[in-house]
Amino acid sequence: MPQLDTSTWFITILAMLISLFSLIQLKFYKYTFPTNPSSTGLKTVKQTTPWESKWTKIYSPLSLPPQS
């Protein structure tokens, strides 16, 4: 059974890594990122709900007048 020739594996793997690194760099090169990102600050927005705009009263069953 013939021996597997592994003498070229190092240069093949090295060339593959260099080409992958170059491709990834070219992919990221076309994106533009802001140089100084500033915090926008969190703004709280008050949600108005229907029950806040009108007066409501909760009646306890014990406080209601007796019904006949």
C-alpha positions as CSV (number, residue, x, y, z in Angstrom):
1,M,0.0,0.0,0.0
2,P,1.5,3.4,-1.0
3,Q,2.3,6.0,1.5
4,L,0.3,9.2,1.6
5,D,2.4,12.2,0.5
6,T,1.9,14.9,3.1
7,S,4.8,17.1,2.0
8,T,2.5,19.7,0.3
9,W,-0.1,19.9,3.1
10,F,1.6,22.7,4.9
11,I,1.7,25.1,1.9
12,T,-1.8,24.1,1.0
13,I,-3.3,24.9,4.4
14,L,-1.2,28.1,4.7
15,A,-2.4,29.3,1.3
16,M,-6.0,28.5,2.2
17,L,-5.8,30.4,5.5
18,I,-4.2,33.4,3.8
19,S,-6.9,33.5,1.1
20,L,-9.7,33.1,3.6
21,F,-8.3,36.0,5.7
22,S,-8.0,38.1,2.6
23,L,-11.6,37.4,1.5
24,I,-12.9,38.2,5.0
25,Q,-11.0,41.4,5.1
26,L,-12.4,42.4,1.7
27,K,-15.9,41.6,2.9
28,F,-15.5,43.9,6.0
29,Y,-13.7,46.6,4.0
30,K,-16.9,47.6,2.1
31,Y,-18.8,48.4,5.3
32,T,-18.6,51.8,6.8
33,F,-18.8,52.2,10.6
34,P,-19.2,55.5,12.5
35,T,-15.9,56.8,13.8
36,N,-17.3,58.1,17.1
37,P,-20.5,56.5,18.1
38,S,-22.4,58.6,20.5
39,S,-25.0,57.4,23.0
40,T,-28.5,58.4,21.9
41,G,-29.9,58.4,25.4
42,L,-33.1,56.5,26.3
43,K,-36.3,58.5,26.0
44,T,-39.3,57.3,27.9
45,V,-42.6,57.6,26.1
46,K,-45.7,57.8,28.3
47,Q,-48.4,55.5,27.0
48,T,-51.9,56.8,27.5
49,T,-54.4,54.1,28.4
50,P,-58.1,54.5,28.2
51,W,-58.7,54.1,31.9
52,E,-56.3,56.9,32.8
53,S,-58.3,59.5,30.9
54,K,-61.5,59.0,32.8
55,W,-62.4,58.6,36.5
56,T,-63.3,55.1,37.6
57,K,-64.5,53.8,40.9
58,I,-64.4,50.2,42.0
59,Y,-67.4,49.2,44.1
60,S,-67.0,46.5,46.7
61,P,-70.0,44.1,46.8
62,L,-70.3,44.8,50.5
63,S,-70.6,48.5,50.1
64,L,-73.4,48.3,47.6
65,P,-77.0,49.0,48.8
66,P,-79.0,45.8,49.5
67,Q,-81.1,44.8,46.5
68,S,-84.6,43.5,46.9
